Amino acid sequence: MNRMDGTAGASSIALAEQVAAEDRRLGGVRLLDAGPVLDVDQQVVVDHERGPLLVLGASGTGKTTALVESAVSLVRHRGVPPECVLVLTFSRGATRTLAERIAGRLGEVAAAVPVLSVHGLCHALWAEAHRTDPWRVLTAPEQELRLREVLEGSAEPWPEDLREAVGTRVFTRELRDLVARARQLGLDPADVADFGEQDGRPAWVRAAHLFEEYLDVLDAERVLDYDELVHRVRIMLADPRSGDPLRSRWDHVLVDDLQDAVPAHAALLRDLVPPSSSAGLVVTADPDRAVYSFRGADGGVVARFGTDHAGPGGEPAAVHVLGTDHRGAPVVSRSVHGLTAAMARPFGLPDWRAPRPGRVRDGAARLVLCADAREEATAVAATLLAAHAERGIAWHRMAVVVRSRGPEEALLRRRLGRAGVPIAVPDDTPLVDEPAVRVLLEVLETALGPDEVGAEELDRLALSPLGGVDPMELRRHRKFLGASDRDRAEGGLARVRRRLDAVQGPSRRPGRRSRRVAARRRCCGRPGRPQTGRSASGRPRSVVAARPSGPIATWTRWWPCSTWPVVAARVGAVPPPQTSSRRSAIRRSRPMHG
Ligand SMILES: Nc1ncnc2c1ncn2[C@@H]1O[C@H](COP(=O)(O)OP(=O)(O)OP(=O)(O)O)[C@@H](O)[C@H]1O
């Protein structure tokens, strides 16, 4: 069976819960949920007093419900001030859902309960500690851009076998992952270099130097990426002078979906609630549901929870299993749990994969074998149509789950559309892949270098909404401007740029980014340790200099619409993000192994 979207089920549940919550706000009066009658396993979680507890449960066994009820019980029945109950998740969506569910149970009081993603918590703590001297957190595309800048400005050669890859987007992404993983493990550049030397991997040693330069640039610009943010908050927590007052704020820490944590998040949790702490720590997890492995999430953190939070005498933290499936019909849960039961169980964890059926009784599971995607799409459409026409099931009560987005999903959508099945696809496109954002990023990338912008890239930009050129127009310009064979081989706007450059004189001096990084280094007074994002003239090192040059200059002259000059001028006019008083650099710690 395909899926329309991996989050379809979860988002419809979240949506239904949101709608239900809205319905309760009648005439401005908020009626609170009565809350479910908890099963005995959930009640154990809610009654948990102190110390760490890992709650394992298959999907639908009521882990989140137990966590919500724990928060409610602490505030309502045990007199814990709401601001002393910290609720943590690992994604913004999960944070929203949890906050809504707690608000449904606690009403106005819930506003005082901090419900945060780990990044949200780190951001808040960091911002509080640097109130008069704020740092900005980079988005993923910005982080990649910074790394590319550093890469281009870095003179040290790479090992021979990597040289061809250097400068490609894939290489930058690999570097970004390396930097991220290193920080998630609490490693400093020197540790990565040590590993490289011990293991005979010169590429790691070289990457470690780049990592160091990248951190210097972040310091200089007073910006952080998310992994660096978590790392630095861990440093704050490691120092008893700053860490103890923070830790003492929360009497209870409740964490949902630990399987989505990267090692640094798990370590942060230990920093927040160390074994010596008297705070309560309840953590839920379903290792089979880890969906963030692409960003470094490691189901192993669940298996290690017992030892990570071992008591003073070394006894492992308590583990409790929720044993009733409150969501699925018995036959559906048997099918799902039958599949997961065949998977290897993380070492040391009790079996959580075969819950008893709850109160949901009806339902059926059917396996349909299809010859190809087309036949599969037809079978799905026929099943939905029959359920709607013959059993009167409303469209919004049905969901189609697909394994991944791609041609097969497109085919399914077309088939459903043709059959008259109304579809709503939750949009989970990352911002960076949104066409509108993509084109803006391409403009920035082009404006900042590299020195040779590909003809293909320029053509794409010309044809984008920002360029406003249609294919016919582009061809006309090519015809008008280009004649020689070399021009034709070069293709697209690269030719235009070259011709105009010939008129204006060379538009590109040595890489703009290289100069930017080099200038930062000069500012800091010693090579390789930049400390400010401002040029020697004191002008902001904004994404594009105020006076356009290079391809922008060329394009502004050539461009058949007026958009470019406006964009270039605006971008160049970005106000300086720093002042010179912000130059004190953060000292990075020695490694804090995870
Ligand atoms: N004791 C209960 N009685 C009746 N319904 C319950 C009970 N506990 C949970 N539910 C319902 O079961 C469904 C699943 O609950 P919940 O989201 O808490 O499970 P979960 O284990 O966190 O699921 P997942 O792992 O998929 O996130 C929800 O609709 C919830 O309202």
Ligand as a Chemical Component Dictionary entry (heavy atoms), coordinates in Angstrom:
data_LIG
# 
_chem_comp.id                   LIG 
_chem_comp.type                 NON-POLYMER 
_chem_comp.pdbx_formal_charge   0 
_chem_comp.three_letter_code    LIG 
# 
loop_
_chem_comp_atom.comp_id 
_chem_comp_atom.atom_id 
_chem_comp_atom.alt_atom_id 
_chem_comp_atom.type_symbol 
_chem_comp_atom.charge 
_chem_comp_atom.model_Cartn_x 
_chem_comp_atom.model_Cartn_y 
_chem_comp_atom.model_Cartn_z 
_chem_comp_atom.pdbx_ordinal 
LIG N1  N1  N 0 -6.572 5.048 28.311 1  
LIG C1  C1  C 0 -7.073 5.379 27.135 2  
LIG N2  N2  N 0 -8.355 5.136 26.854 3  
LIG C2  C2  C 0 -8.885 5.448 25.651 4  
LIG N3  N3  N 0 -8.201 6.018 24.651 5  
LIG C3  C3  C 0 -6.906 6.286 24.852 6  
LIG C4  C4  C 0 -6.279 5.981 26.112 7  
LIG N4  N4  N 0 -4.999 6.349 26.010 8  
LIG C5  C5  C 0 -4.825 6.851 24.783 9  
LIG N5  N5  N 0 -5.965 6.822 24.092 10 
LIG C6  C6  C 0 -6.178 7.263 22.711 11 
LIG O1  O1  O 0 -5.380 6.431 21.869 12 
LIG C7  C7  C 0 -4.828 7.187 20.812 13 
LIG C8  C8  C 0 -3.320 7.043 20.854 14 
LIG O2  O2  O 0 -2.844 7.686 22.028 15 
LIG P1  P1  P 0 -1.437 8.411 22.081 16 
LIG O3  O3  O 0 -1.311 9.377 20.969 17 
LIG O4  O4  O 0 -1.264 8.898 23.458 18 
LIG O5  O5  O 0 -0.511 7.151 21.791 19 
LIG P2  P2  P 0 1.047  7.097 21.477 20 
LIG O6  O6  O 0 1.552  5.829 22.054 21 
LIG O7  O7  O 0 1.702  8.347 21.924 22 
LIG O8  O8  O 0 0.988  6.999 19.903 23 
LIG P3  P3  P 0 2.181  7.254 18.868 24 
LIG O9  O9  O 0 3.310  6.397 19.290 25 
LIG O10 O10 O 0 1.570  6.814 17.588 26 
LIG O11 O11 O 0 2.468  8.709 18.941 27 
LIG C9  C9  C 0 -5.312 8.623 21.000 28 
LIG O12 O12 O 0 -6.428 8.823 20.195 29 
LIG C10 C10 C 0 -5.688 8.674 22.474 30 
LIG O13 O13 O 0 -6.702 9.621 22.720 31 
# 
loop_
_chem_comp_bond.comp_id 
_chem_comp_bond.atom_id_1 
_chem_comp_bond.atom_id_2 
_chem_comp_bond.value_order 
_chem_comp_bond.pdbx_ordinal 
LIG N1  C1  SING 1  
LIG C1  N2  SING 2  
LIG C1  C4  DOUB 3  
LIG N2  C2  DOUB 4  
LIG C2  N3  SING 5  
LIG N3  C3  DOUB 6  
LIG C3  C4  SING 7  
LIG C3  N5  SING 8  
LIG C4  N4  SING 9  
LIG N4  C5  DOUB 10 
LIG C5  N5  SING 11 
LIG N5  C6  SING 12 
LIG C6  O1  SING 13 
LIG C6  C10 SING 14 
LIG O1  C7  SING 15 
LIG C7  C8  SING 16 
LIG C7  C9  SING 17 
LIG C8  O2  SING 18 
LIG O2  P1  SING 19 
LIG P1  O3  DOUB 20 
LIG P1  O4  SING 21 
LIG P1  O5  SING 22 
LIG O5  P2  SING 23 
LIG P2  O6  DOUB 24 
LIG P2  O7  SING 25 
LIG P2  O8  SING 26 
LIG O8  P3  SING 27 
LIG P3  O9  DOUB 28 
LIG P3  O10 SING 29 
LIG P3  O11 SING 30 
LIG C9  O12 SING 31 
LIG C9  C10 SING 32 
LIG C10 O13 SING 33 
# 
